[in-house]
Amino acid sequence: MSAFWAQLFLMLEWAFFAYFLCINAAYLALHYVSVFSILDYMRDHRTDYLPRDLPAYQPPISILIAAFNEERSINSTIHSLLQLDYPEFEVLIVNDGSTDAPLSILIAAFNEERSINSTIHSLLQLDYPEFEVLIVNDGSTDATLSSVIGEFSMVEFPEAYRQRIGTEKVRGIYASTRYPNVRMVDKVNGGKADALNAGINCVRYPLVCSIDADCILHPASLGRVVRPFLEDSNTVASGGVVRVLNGCTVKDGFLEKVELPRQVLPMFQNVEYLRAFLFGRMGWSPSNALLVISGAFGVFRKERVVAIGGYRTDTVGEDMDLVVRLHRRAREGRRPYRITFVPDPICWTEVPSDLKSLMGQRMRWQRGLAESLIPNVGLLFSRRGGAVGWLAFPFMLLFELLGPIVEIVGYIAMIILWWFHVIPLQVFLVFLFLAVGMGIMLSTNAIFLEELSFQMYPRVGQQLRLFLAAVFENIGYRQLIAFWRVIGMFKWLFSGNARSHWGEIARDGSWQHPNGAGAGDTRKGGGS
């Protein structure tokens, strides 16, 4: 290798090393914030983490319960408190006297005949006082429409359709004769974003919850994700943790047993989801700098969404783009607002179990990231950008959007330098050890945070499998994901904007069959 090329690759390697230090320092800072944020959340909202053994000296205390629409659980809570092993205490209940905010659940569906009915039935059993379920059939070519009509005794209803957001033609609106809070919109196919916009045009309530058609929710999901709207009237959006459903058991539309995936790819994705949600997103929420709310489950204030024109239909990342535009519009208009993340595991979704589906999903996500950030680059370092413009946006741009390119170039440069004996083998191995070791540390930190907080995988065997997955996902799998993301970047650069569409993901559906014998199928989904 000539001196010029050797010097060039060395400069690239030093630049990569500096970038490597910066990105890991940023992730560690997010982890630090997330730990204290989750501990604060558990202290404020959960009673399962009280100390078991109090000191010998036990002064009199007052137990204060702030109750808000808790008629189903408040009495049992008080009875359990009265049985506490403590010498002197009082229980004071404060009733807020308000009512829960009514909410519209929006399901955009395309070719979901196998799962849509069970999803609707499970939603009807959610523990929430007032909500409606609106299904938008986006021109499905299978029996989705007829299946829902038959299952829920639906009839076409002459309801006025007010098109506040432009969409493809709506062919009809149906109402259930058995469930007064279930309706369906049938429209010409226009993609997921277009279907969501049509649903927003039809919903009745001020809060809109969008979920994927194959998601499984916790019975208390709505109450938890709506809580930020009740605690702060300036809240415009709220999202929650999405967990991996593969390997779990579902009965009657609800999660019956939490288990780890049995296949390698879903297991690696499980670690990714823990890392992304527990400290990737939780770390940004306290500073009101959250830029991503998963399309699988999120709640939005309807009028704020309508004011910015709804979901963009010329992007495959419509969920992130909506959140970024909400930030930008509020910042530019100097309007008080909050976009909040709820760390409770409240939504479960099936992840790809084959390489082809996983590749398509990650390329689509990377493209959606670019299509969300670049059109809103005016938020970057803007005078009124706040933490989102000065911290979160640069982080997403430098580390999430450009990170895969830097990572792949860094690996290639290091291999070339070692191959041509520009650097010794020891330096090459130290570099690999640092790169892989930091990834393992971040993943194990996410597992530690999970066990510190919600303990969904309490058994020793589960924790050991999670640890092994955290180690081995950094050897080959992470690099493969980075390569796919680079391809997604180039597709975005050279093929222009893409219309929002339904990404095809092969799902095994084993969680619907306790014996794991369910036949695989291919479904359309916007991803999670």
Secondary structure, DSSP 4 states (H G I P E B T S, - for coil): --HHHHHHHHHHHHHHHHHHHHHHHHHHHHHHHHHHHHHHHHHHH-STT--SS--S----EEEEEEESS-TTTHHHHHHHHHT-S-SSEEEEEEE----PPPEEEEEEESS-TTTHHHHHHHHHT-S-SSEEEEEEEES-SSSHHHHHHHHTTEEE-------SS--SPEEEEEEESS-TTEEEEEE----HHHHHHHHHHH--SSEEEEE-TT-EE-TTHHHHHHHHHHH-TTEEEEEEEEEE-TT-EEETTEEEE----SSHHHHHHHHHHHHIIIIIITTTGGGT------TTEEEEEHHHHHHTTSS-SS-S-HHHHHHHHHHHHHHHTT---EEEEEEEEEEEE----SHHHHHHHHHHHHHHHHHHHGGGGGGTT-TT-HHIIIIIHHHIIIIIISHHHHHHHHHHHHHHHHHTTSS-HHHHHHHHHHHHHHHHHHHHHHHHHHHHHT-SS-SHHHHHHHHHHHHHIIIIIHHHHHHHHHHHHHHHHHH-------EEEEE--GGGSTTS-PPPEEEEE---
